[in-house]
Amino acid sequence: MPYLTQAPASVVLAQDGKVYVESTAALKIAKELNGLWPMLYMFILVPPVLRDAVYRWVANNRYRWFGKYDSCPIPKPEWKDRFLDVS
């Protein structure tokens, strides 16, 4: 398994002995989610250089578009089914 030489600036997925970063990691994660998210996996056909450019553009602008919290927000009670209960 390859090792990262610096802390990742984005999402990293280790799966089946391989490490995926940026858009490839995000698309592989989306593929495993419920709902319509797996449909995003079709973008795996786009060359990684283009996908990663779009990924970095979204990553660099996400706080401007969605805001930033000083701490993690507490989930609403109606979202309980979206989280694992590890207690």
RADAGI-V547127 format. One record per backbone hydrogen bond with DSSP energy under -1.0 kcal/mol. NH is the residue of the N-H (numbers start at 0). CO is the residue of the C=O. If there is no record, write none. Layout:
BEGIN
{{NH	CO} {NH	CO}}
END
This chain:
BEGIN
{{12	19} {14	17} {17	14} {19	12} {21	10} {23	20} {25	21} {26	22} {27	23} {28	24} {29	25} {30	26} {31	28} {32	29} {38	35} {39	36} {40	37} {41	38} {42	39} {43	40} {44	41} {45	42} {49	46} {50	46} {51	47} {52	48} {53	49} {54	50} {55	51} {56	52} {57	53} {58	54} {59	55} {61	57} {64	60} {65	61} {66	62} {78	75} {79	76} {81	78} {82	79}}
END
